[in-house]
Structure formats: structure tokens, C-alpha cells
């Protein structure tokens, strides 16, 4: 089995292809002064880029993990998510409240897609 790593460094890869699947790391925003919806939009755009780099797309996402710094951001993040998904092809998903690496980060998202 061939494993392909994308945007890798000494600590982690942002995306890994293995056995017909693409796994992204937990992707976090860089614009830390933005609200939860804007951070989610930024993160989802980065996921789009990573999936394309690996030869797949959001329509082939089969599972997603969403970590929210505060569960009260769920509606704003769900709005960004629904716009990104286009109202179809919804994957299985888990959403949890979690303490993120930087307190200014409001959302982190990781996905698994098929090729």
C-alpha cells in the first residue's frame, strides 16, 4: 500500500492518502480575530484545497470531526458547514466542545474522504 503525505513537516501532515482514503489533520484557522462562522469558512476552504491536492473533493467526505471551543458556536459553524456542503452529501459527523491549542481558535475540523 502506498501512503502519500501532503503539506508534511516534522510533526504532522495536513493530509494523508492511504488505501483509497484521504485523512486530514485537524485544520485550524489562521485569522484568529474572526468570529466562529468566518473561522469555519476559512478552515473549510483549506480542507477543499487539501482534498483537491489529494485528488478528491468534499462530495466524497464520509466522516468529519468538528471541535468547537464553545458549543454555543454550533449554529454559526453549522451555517458555514451547510453552505460548504451545499445541502447534500452530508457525511457522518461528530461535533464536540474542546479546549483548542490557542484560545483565539474557535473551531477545528478534520475529515475523512474517499478518492
Number of C-alpha atoms within 10 A of each C-alpha: 6 7 11 14 17 16 11 12 9 5 5 12 15 18 24 21 21 14 11 11 18 25 23 22 18 18 21 24 22 12 13 15 12 15 16 25 20 19 24 28 18 19 23 24 13 16 24 16 15 22 27 12 13 21 12 18 18 22 14 17 23 16 16 20 17 22 23 23 22 15 15 11 16 20 12 15 23 15 14 21 17 12 12 16 16 12 9 10 12 17 17 12 12 10 14 13 16 15 14 16 11 10 9 16 21 29 29 22 20 20 24 23 22 21 16
